[in-house]
Amino acid sequence: MSEYIKPLPKPSPTSRPFWEAARKHELTLQRCGGCGKFIYYPRDRCPHCFSDNLSWNRVTGRGTLYSYTVVHRASSRAFADAPYVLAIVELDEGPRMTTNIVAPPESLKVGMPVVAFFDDVAPGHTLVKFKPA
């Protein structure tokens, strides 16, 4: 594995369970015990009903490509591997995630099914990315 130069996640106490699950190649989301909705990004209160009764639950990792753009111009040297696909995926459980789609841009279509996979980019760091299902 070559040296990874892009920024790495810095888990907070709230987001740590998400990143620990990713290292095990599992996708987990918070679910509200008050209203039952799944939540992404990790937070201390449900954005729907403001309950703090949140638990971590494993989810399918399946979803739909909601939107995407192809980044051709790197924002910094760390992202010099442009072009790459920056996307929003709507998970089957409801929340939308900003992520990367790893596929040729010309093969992508809004509404297509996608599935999560786990990219072990550096020791102790795994990123959640998506590919066509």
DOLUMSE-815377 format. One record per residue (C-alpha): x, z, y; residue number from 0. Coordinates in steps of 0.5 Angstrom, whole numbers. Each point is the difference from the previous one (the first is absolute). Layout:
<atoms>
+-------+-------+-------+------+
|    c1 |    c3 |    c2 | senu |
+-------+-------+-------+------+
|     X |     Z |     Y |  NUM |
...
+-------+-------+-------+------+
</atoms>
This chain:
<atoms>
+-------+-------+-------+------+
|    c1 |    c3 |    c2 | senu |
+-------+-------+-------+------+
|     0 |     0 |     0 |    0 |
|     3 |    -2 |     7 |    1 |
|     0 |     5 |     6 |    2 |
|    -7 |     0 |     3 |    3 |
|     0 |     0 |     7 |    4 |
|    -7 |     0 |     2 |    5 |
|    -3 |     7 |     3 |    6 |
|    -2 |     4 |    -6 |    7 |
|    -7 |     5 |     0 |    8 |
|     1 |     7 |     3 |    9 |
|    -5 |     4 |    -4 |   10 |
|    -4 |     5 |     4 |   11 |
|    -3 |     6 |    -4 |   12 |
|    -6 |    -4 |     1 |   13 |
|     2 |    -7 |    -3 |   14 |
|     5 |     3 |    -5 |   15 |
|    -5 |     0 |    -6 |   16 |
|    -1 |    -8 |     1 |   17 |
|     8 |    -1 |     0 |   18 |
|     1 |     4 |    -6 |   19 |
|    -5 |    -4 |    -4 |   20 |
|     3 |    -6 |     2 |   21 |
|     6 |     2 |    -2 |   22 |
|    -3 |     1 |    -7 |   23 |
|    -3 |    -7 |     1 |   24 |
|    -7 |     3 |     1 |   25 |
|    -5 |    -2 |     6 |   26 |
|    -4 |     6 |     3 |   27 |
|    -4 |     1 |     5 |   28 |
|    -3 |     6 |     3 |   29 |
|    -8 |     1 |    -1 |   30 |
|    -4 |     4 |     4 |   31 |
|    -4 |     6 |    -3 |   32 |
|    -5 |     0 |     5 |   33 |
|    -3 |    -7 |     1 |   34 |
|     4 |    -3 |    -7 |   35 |
|     4 |    -6 |     4 |   36 |
|     7 |    -2 |    -1 |   37 |
|     5 |     0 |     5 |   38 |
|     6 |    -3 |     2 |   39 |
|     5 |     1 |     4 |   40 |
|     1 |     8 |    -2 |   41 |
|    -3 |     5 |     5 |   42 |
|    -2 |     7 |     0 |   43 |
|    -8 |    -1 |     2 |   44 |
|    -5 |    -6 |    -3 |   45 |
|    -1 |    -5 |     6 |   46 |
|    -7 |    -1 |    -2 |   47 |
|    -3 |     7 |    -1 |   48 |
|     6 |     4 |     3 |   49 |
|     1 |     5 |    -7 |   50 |
|     6 |     3 |    -2 |   51 |
|    -2 |     0 |    -7 |   52 |
|     5 |    -6 |    -2 |   53 |
|     3 |    -1 |    -7 |   54 |
|     5 |    -5 |    -3 |   55 |
|    -3 |    -5 |    -5 |   56 |
|     3 |    -6 |    -4 |   57 |
|    -3 |    -7 |     2 |   58 |
|     0 |    -7 |    -3 |   59 |
|     5 |    -3 |     5 |   60 |
|    -5 |    -6 |     0 |   61 |
|    -3 |    -3 |     6 |   62 |
|    -1 |    -6 |     4 |   63 |
|     4 |    -4 |     5 |   64 |
|    -3 |     2 |     7 |   65 |
|     5 |    -3 |     5 |   66 |
|     7 |    -2 |     0 |   67 |
|     5 |    -3 |     5 |   68 |
|     7 |    -4 |    -2 |   69 |
|     5 |     4 |     4 |   70 |
|     5 |    -6 |     1 |   71 |
|     5 |     4 |     6 |   72 |
|     3 |     6 |    -2 |   73 |
|    -2 |     6 |     5 |   74 |
|     7 |     3 |    -2 |   75 |
|     6 |    -1 |    -4 |   76 |
|    -3 |     4 |    -6 |   77 |
|    -5 |    -5 |    -1 |   78 |
|     4 |    -6 |     0 |   79 |
|    -3 |    -2 |    -6 |   80 |
|    -5 |    -4 |     3 |   81 |
|    -5 |    -3 |    -1 |   82 |
|    -4 |     5 |    -4 |   83 |
|    -8 |     1 |     0 |   84 |
|    -2 |     6 |     4 |   85 |
|    -7 |     2 |    -3 |   86 |
|    -7 |     4 |     0 |   87 |
|    -2 |     1 |    -7 |   88 |
|    -7 |     3 |    -1 |   89 |
|     0 |     5 |    -6 |   90 |
|    -6 |     0 |    -5 |   91 |
|    -1 |     7 |     2 |   92 |
|    -1 |    -2 |     7 |   93 |
|     6 |     2 |     5 |   94 |
|     4 |    -6 |     3 |   95 |
|     8 |     1 |    -1 |   96 |
|     5 |    -4 |     4 |   97 |
|     5 |    -3 |    -5 |   98 |
|     4 |    -6 |    -2 |   99 |
|    -2 |    -5 |    -4 |  100 |
|     5 |    -3 |    -5 |  101 |
|    -2 |    -7 |    -1 |  102 |
|     2 |    -7 |     3 |  103 |
|    -4 |     0 |     7 |  104 |
|    -3 |    -6 |    -2 |  105 |
|    -4 |     3 |    -6 |  106 |
|    -3 |     5 |     4 |  107 |
|    -8 |     0 |     2 |  108 |
|    -4 |     5 |     3 |  109 |
|    -5 |     3 |    -5 |  110 |
|     5 |    -1 |    -6 |  111 |
|     1 |     6 |    -5 |  112 |
|     6 |     3 |     0 |  113 |
|     4 |     6 |    -4 |  114 |
|     5 |     5 |     2 |  115 |
|     7 |     1 |    -2 |  116 |
|     5 |     5 |     1 |  117 |
|     7 |    -3 |     3 |  118 |
|     6 |     5 |    -1 |  119 |
|     4 |    -1 |     6 |  120 |
|     5 |     5 |     0 |  121 |
|     1 |     7 |    -4 |  122 |
|    -6 |     4 |     1 |  123 |
|    -4 |    -5 |     4 |  124 |
|    -6 |    -4 |    -3 |  125 |
|    -4 |    -5 |     5 |  126 |
|    -7 |    -2 |    -2 |  127 |
|    -1 |    -8 |     0 |  128 |
|    -5 |    -5 |    -2 |  129 |
|     0 |    -6 |    -4 |  130 |
|    -5 |    -5 |    -2 |  131 |
|    -4 |     3 |    -6 |  132 |
+-------+-------+-------+------+
</atoms>
